[in-house]
Amino acid sequence: MNTNKVNYFQYVLLILRDPDYVITKSYKGFSKFGLINIITLFSLFFFHSFIQETLLLDRSWEIKNILISLKLVFSLFAPFITVFFLMNWVATKVIDKQSISYYLEKFGAVLFYPTFFLLTSIILQWYNVIGYPWLKNISMIFIYIGIFIVSYLFAARDNYKISALFVIGFYFASKFLYFAF
């Protein structure tokens, strides 16, 4: 498949039909779509938190609600970016050097599924359907799995200990940042 002529919709269908095509050791040129997936995921975390603070807790619209939502996004985004660059650094020490675009492509592909679950959770949350917290939790689980997959397959290359450290580090850093601020 010629990656220069693929639009985002075709990319999404490709991830749904054949995720192994994108999630391989070779660079396919989908870094801009990966960046779109990553930005979408963290934007959806903001909207999920904002909807929860304003609609479900019956609070009026306040600046405090925006700050709480931004705190959640920051507590997830800062450790994610740290893990992202640490993976690139580890890859230069363990294997050959890959570009940042390479990891944007891989992370974007594995973070498509958490984005889908979080979007579904927001829709169910908007209509106050029971079960939306489960989908948010499934989204978080898929983020942890995605970090492990990208680390295990591409950054640390078959090193379970380093991959587990990335996931554990992300988990504890995100919890620390959320509760510290």
WOWOMO-V448045 format. One record per pair of residues at least 24 apart in sequence whose ideal C-beta (glycine too) atoms are under 6 Angstrom apart, sorted by the first residue. I is the first residue (numbers start at 1). J is the second residue. D is the distance in whole Angstrom. If there is no record, write none. Layout:
BEGIN
i->I j->J d->D
i->I j->J d->D
END
This chain:
BEGIN
i->3 j->28 d->5
i->3 j->29 d->4
i->8 j->33 d->6
i->15 j->109 d->6
i->15 j->112 d->5
i->22 j->109 d->4
i->23 j->109 d->5
i->27 j->102 d->5
i->30 j->105 d->5
i->31 j->101 d->4
i->31 j->104 d->4
i->31 j->105 d->5
i->33 j->108 d->6
i->34 j->104 d->4
i->34 j->105 d->5
i->34 j->107 d->6
i->34 j->108 d->2
i->35 j->104 d->5
i->37 j->108 d->4
i->37 j->111 d->5
i->37 j->112 d->5
i->37 j->115 d->6
i->38 j->108 d->6
i->38 j->111 d->6
i->40 j->115 d->5
i->41 j->111 d->5
i->41 j->115 d->5
i->42 j->73 d->5
i->42 j->77 d->5
i->44 j->118 d->5
i->44 j->119 d->6
i->45 j->72 d->6
i->45 j->73 d->5
i->46 j->73 d->5
i->48 j->122 d->5
i->51 j->125 d->6
i->71 j->181 d->6
i->75 j->174 d->5
i->75 j->177 d->4
i->75 j->178 d->4
i->76 j->174 d->5
i->79 j->170 d->5
i->79 j->173 d->4
i->79 j->174 d->5
i->83 j->166 d->5
i->83 j->170 d->5
i->87 j->151 d->6
i->87 j->155 d->4
i->90 j->155 d->5
i->90 j->156 d->6
i->91 j->155 d->5
i->94 j->156 d->6
i->95 j->157 d->5
i->106 j->150 d->5
i->106 j->154 d->6
i->107 j->150 d->6
i->110 j->146 d->4
i->110 j->149 d->6
i->110 j->150 d->6
i->111 j->146 d->5
i->113 j->142 d->5
i->114 j->139 d->4
i->114 j->142 d->4
i->114 j->143 d->5
END
